[in-house]
Amino acid sequence: MTEKEKKIEEKKEKPAEAGLKEEEKVGESKSNEKEETKRFGSKRTYNSRRPSNRMDDEEKRKEIVASWNPKTKLGEEVKQKKITNIDQILDSKRKILEPEIVDSLLKVKTDLIFVGQSKGKFGGGKRRIWRQTQRKTKEGNIPTFSAFAVVGDENGHMGIGSGRSKETLPARDKAIRKAKLNIMKVKRACAGFDCSCSEPHSVPFKVTGKAGSVRVTLIPAPQGTGLVVANELKKVLKFAGIKDIYSKTFGKKRTTFNLIKACINALKKTNE
């Protein structure tokens, strides 16, 4: 055979070998997919392999508690595990001065309330979690941002807090920290006149709270009713562990700060 004929035969063999390699790769990928479906019940995607935000928050909470050096007597008692329940602190009316105390005793969830609105000709008016204000100086307009946070374990413990700063993220961190320091106990019961279950899913009796010109009345409801309240109040009541409730609101309800504070004032009265 001549050199030209040898080169032609080599070119014919190379595509065939490449095709076999591709078939082997396809077979390997299909076998991997079958193994994943056996383990997880469905084909996994890229997003499903990423850890959830809840797991990230739990890991951060554990790291914060592990590296915490308490500065108060109450914090030392919690760190030494002399106090293992948040109700021991709330019933004795001791003041919480460190947010790590709440992190070590409760698995709280956090959320922000829509207290501001966006600016602009076409996108203006949309609710957002930052409320922006400005003050006039010789240098120009200096903006400040405020945020309103809610924390709770959805089992009778919740708190609210507000924070202000020249930037958005510090305002959010301040609000979450103050909300943990203002943690409180909410009494729940089944008090609907047409409900006779034994689960604590509503408020124990009709209560009214006031803040500014806003008044909020919370009325017990039977199971399956849901949260018949404003959208921002749903976050507060959900974190408090209340599932069914009726409500009435009076006054300037668009002032979200006072609306939330009036609801908190009503929830505090459940312990009286």
URLIN-V368825 format. One record per residue. N is the residue number from 1. PSI is psi in degrees with one decimal (999 if undefined). NEAR is the number of other ideal C-beta (glycine too) atoms within 8 Angstrom. D_CENTER is the distance of its C-alpha to the mean C-alpha in Angstrom with 2 decimals. Layout:
N | PSI | NEAR | D_CENTER
N | PSI | NEAR | D_CENTER
This chain:
1 | 141.4 | 3 | 76.99
2 | 169.3 | 5 | 76.65
3 | -36.3 | 5 | 73.73
4 | -43.5 | 6 | 72.62
5 | -38.2 | 8 | 72.44
6 | -43.7 | 9 | 70.38
7 | -38.8 | 8 | 67.76
8 | -40.9 | 8 | 67.53
9 | -38.6 | 8 | 66.94
10 | -40.4 | 8 | 64.21
11 | -35.4 | 8 | 62.34
12 | -37.0 | 8 | 62.55
13 | -33.9 | 8 | 61.19
14 | -48.4 | 8 | 58.13
15 | -36.9 | 8 | 56.36
16 | -42.5 | 8 | 56.94
17 | -40.7 | 8 | 55.39
18 | -39.6 | 8 | 52.35
19 | -40.3 | 8 | 51.92
20 | -40.8 | 8 | 52.03
21 | -41.5 | 8 | 49.36
22 | -40.8 | 8 | 47.04
23 | -38.8 | 8 | 47.64
24 | -41.0 | 8 | 46.79
25 | -43.9 | 8 | 43.45
26 | -42.0 | 8 | 42.60
27 | -39.9 | 8 | 43.55
28 | -43.1 | 8 | 41.36
29 | -39.7 | 8 | 38.28
30 | -39.5 | 8 | 38.95
31 | -37.4 | 8 | 39.32
32 | -40.7 | 8 | 36.01
33 | -40.3 | 9 | 34.31
34 | -41.6 | 8 | 36.02
35 | -40.4 | 8 | 34.82
36 | -39.8 | 10 | 31.17
37 | -34.1 | 10 | 31.50
38 | -39.6 | 5 | 33.01
39 | -43.8 | 6 | 30.21
40 | -5.1 | 7 | 27.12
41 | -16.7 | 4 | 28.64
42 | 166.9 | 5 | 28.27
43 | 127.1 | 6 | 28.96
44 | 143.8 | 7 | 26.30
45 | 177.6 | 6 | 25.27
46 | -41.2 | 5 | 24.24
47 | -32.3 | 5 | 20.55
48 | -20.3 | 7 | 20.58
49 | -20.1 | 6 | 21.89
50 | 141.1 | 6 | 19.02
51 | 151.4 | 4 | 16.46
52 | 160.4 | 6 | 12.96
53 | -32.0 | 5 | 9.98
54 | -40.2 | 6 | 8.94
55 | -39.6 | 8 | 12.51
56 | -44.1 | 9 | 12.48
57 | -39.5 | 8 | 9.80
58 | -41.1 | 9 | 11.99
59 | -41.1 | 8 | 15.06
60 | -41.1 | 8 | 14.10
61 | -43.5 | 10 | 13.44
62 | -38.4 | 8 | 16.83
63 | -41.7 | 8 | 18.53
64 | -43.9 | 10 | 17.56
65 | -37.8 | 10 | 18.83
66 | -36.8 | 6 | 21.89
67 | 13.6 | 6 | 22.91
68 | 130.0 | 11 | 22.38
69 | 101.9 | 4 | 25.63
70 | 145.9 | 11 | 25.38
71 | -6.5 | 6 | 27.28
72 | 164.6 | 8 | 27.53
73 | -39.0 | 5 | 29.35
74 | -39.4 | 15 | 26.32
75 | -38.8 | 14 | 24.50
76 | -38.5 | 9 | 27.64
77 | -37.5 | 9 | 27.79
78 | -40.4 | 13 | 24.25
79 | -37.5 | 9 | 25.08
80 | 1.0 | 6 | 28.35
81 | 29.5 | 6 | 26.66
82 | -28.0 | 6 | 28.83
83 | 121.8 | 10 | 25.77
84 | 0.5 | 6 | 23.62
85 | 135.8 | 6 | 21.85
86 | -25.9 | 10 | 19.79
87 | -28.0 | 7 | 21.99
88 | -35.2 | 9 | 25.00
89 | -43.7 | 12 | 23.73
90 | -37.5 | 10 | 22.61
91 | -33.6 | 7 | 25.84
92 | -1.2 | 6 | 28.00
93 | 39.2 | 5 | 26.34
94 | 144.1 | 6 | 26.04
95 | 132.3 | 5 | 24.15
96 | 120.6 | 12 | 21.22
97 | -2.3 | 8 | 21.87
98 | 125.4 | 12 | 19.87
99 | -21.0 | 10 | 16.08
100 | -22.9 | 11 | 17.09
101 | -43.9 | 12 | 18.48
102 | -39.1 | 15 | 15.15
103 | -34.3 | 12 | 13.90
104 | -22.8 | 9 | 17.18
105 | -23.6 | 11 | 17.30
106 | 151.4 | 9 | 13.87
107 | 86.7 | 6 | 11.14
108 | 150.7 | 12 | 8.25
109 | 150.5 | 9 | 4.49
110 | 150.3 | 9 | 3.38
111 | 157.1 | 9 | 3.88
112 | 143.6 | 11 | 7.54
113 | 142.8 | 12 | 10.49
114 | 102.5 | 9 | 13.32
115 | -12.4 | 11 | 16.12
116 | -174.7 | 11 | 18.48
117 | 149.2 | 8 | 20.41
118 | 156.1 | 10 | 21.87
119 | 162.6 | 5 | 25.56
120 | 161.5 | 6 | 28.33
121 | -45.3 | 4 | 31.10
122 | -34.2 | 4 | 29.57
123 | 6.0 | 7 | 25.80
124 | 154.9 | 9 | 25.71
125 | -15.4 | 5 | 24.07
126 | 138.0 | 7 | 20.79
127 | 142.4 | 6 | 17.75
128 | 168.7 | 8 | 15.53
129 | -10.7 | 10 | 13.09
130 | 134.2 | 11 | 16.06
131 | 118.2 | 9 | 19.05
132 | 131.5 | 9 | 22.14
133 | 161.5 | 7 | 25.31
134 | 150.2 | 8 | 28.61
135 | 144.7 | 7 | 31.57
136 | 130.9 | 4 | 35.10
137 | 177.1 | 7 | 36.96
138 | -30.2 | 3 | 40.09
139 | -18.1 | 4 | 38.13
140 | -160.1 | 5 | 36.25
141 | 128.0 | 7 | 32.89
142 | 111.5 | 9 | 30.22
143 | 150.2 | 8 | 26.64
144 | 146.6 | 11 | 23.80
145 | 140.1 | 13 | 20.11
146 | 145.7 | 13 | 17.91
147 | 158.1 | 16 | 14.16
148 | 118.4 | 16 | 12.50
149 | 152.3 | 17 | 9.23
150 | 133.3 | 16 | 7.99
151 | 152.2 | 17 | 7.25
152 | 162.6 | 14 | 8.61
153 | 5.7 | 12 | 9.96
154 | 27.2 | 8 | 10.93
155 | 38.9 | 5 | 14.44
156 | 7.1 | 10 | 15.84
157 | 128.8 | 15 | 14.11
158 | 164.5 | 15 | 11.91
159 | 157.8 | 14 | 12.47
160 | 157.7 | 14 | 12.43
161 | 150.6 | 16 | 13.85
162 | 149.8 | 11 | 15.37
163 | 146.0 | 16 | 16.70
164 | 144.8 | 8 | 19.55
165 | 169.8 | 10 | 21.05
166 | -13.1 | 7 | 23.40
167 | 165.9 | 7 | 20.78
168 | -47.4 | 9 | 17.28
169 | -42.3 | 6 | 15.50
170 | -34.9 | 10 | 17.17
171 | -40.0 | 15 | 16.16
172 | -44.0 | 13 | 12.42
173 | -39.9 | 9 | 13.12
174 | -42.6 | 13 | 15.30
175 | -43.0 | 15 | 12.93
176 | -40.0 | 14 | 10.33
177 | -44.8 | 11 | 13.56
178 | -34.5 | 12 | 15.09
179 | -37.8 | 15 | 12.30
180 | -35.1 | 15 | 12.78
181 | -25.6 | 13 | 16.49
182 | 24.0 | 9 | 16.45
183 | 140.8 | 15 | 15.05
184 | 166.4 | 11 | 17.23
185 | 134.7 | 9 | 18.46
186 | 126.2 | 13 | 18.54
187 | 132.5 | 9 | 21.54
188 | 157.0 | 13 | 21.35
189 | 175.4 | 9 | 24.31
190 | 102.4 | 13 | 26.05
191 | 10.5 | 8 | 28.12
192 | 139.5 | 12 | 28.74
193 | -22.4 | 4 | 32.51
194 | 30.1 | 4 | 32.60
195 | 133.8 | 9 | 30.31
196 | 36.9 | 3 | 31.57
197 | 175.4 | 7 | 29.01
198 | 9.0 | 3 | 28.03
199 | 138.7 | 6 | 24.22
200 | 88.3 | 8 | 22.18
201 | -1.5 | 10 | 20.34
202 | -179.0 | 15 | 21.22
203 | 152.9 | 16 | 22.40
204 | -24.2 | 9 | 25.79
205 | 173.1 | 7 | 27.70
206 | 126.3 | 8 | 27.71
207 | 151.7 | 11 | 26.25
208 | 132.3 | 10 | 26.30
209 | 154.5 | 16 | 24.51
210 | 141.4 | 9 | 25.72
211 | 116.3 | 10 | 24.70
212 | -128.4 | 10 | 27.15
213 | 0.0 | 7 | 28.61
214 | 133.7 | 16 | 25.66
215 | 132.2 | 11 | 26.04
216 | 125.7 | 16 | 23.63
217 | 124.3 | 11 | 25.16
218 | 128.7 | 15 | 23.24
219 | 132.4 | 10 | 25.53
220 | 147.9 | 16 | 25.26
221 | 154.0 | 11 | 25.25
222 | 168.3 | 8 | 26.36
223 | 141.2 | 11 | 24.43
224 | -7.3 | 5 | 23.52
225 | -41.4 | 10 | 23.28
226 | -171.3 | 6 | 19.54
227 | 98.3 | 11 | 17.81
228 | 70.6 | 8 | 20.63
229 | 178.4 | 9 | 19.02
230 | 157.6 | 9 | 17.95
231 | -38.9 | 5 | 14.98
232 | -29.9 | 11 | 13.16
233 | -24.1 | 14 | 14.19
234 | -37.7 | 10 | 12.69
235 | -42.1 | 11 | 9.11
236 | -48.1 | 16 | 10.86
237 | -32.8 | 12 | 13.04
238 | -43.4 | 11 | 10.74
239 | -24.4 | 14 | 8.92
240 | -11.3 | 14 | 12.60
241 | 13.7 | 15 | 13.77
242 | 128.9 | 13 | 16.01
243 | -28.2 | 9 | 16.83
244 | 128.2 | 14 | 20.05
245 | 148.7 | 16 | 21.20
246 | 160.9 | 9 | 23.47
247 | 156.5 | 12 | 23.37
248 | 138.8 | 7 | 25.78
249 | 143.6 | 11 | 25.17
250 | 152.7 | 6 | 27.93
251 | -161.7 | 9 | 28.47
252 | 86.3 | 8 | 26.88
253 | -16.1 | 9 | 23.64
254 | -15.6 | 4 | 22.81
255 | 93.0 | 10 | 22.14
256 | -35.1 | 11 | 18.40
257 | -49.9 | 10 | 18.44
258 | -31.6 | 13 | 21.11
259 | -44.9 | 16 | 19.64
260 | -42.4 | 15 | 16.49
261 | -36.8 | 13 | 18.87
262 | -38.4 | 15 | 21.26
263 | -40.1 | 15 | 18.79
264 | -39.6 | 12 | 17.97
265 | -37.5 | 12 | 21.73
266 | -40.5 | 14 | 22.32
267 | -32.0 | 16 | 19.93
268 | -31.5 | 10 | 21.76
269 | -13.1 | 10 | 24.99
270 | -21.1 | 13 | 24.14
271 | -5.9 | 7 | 25.10
272 | 999 | 4 | 28.45
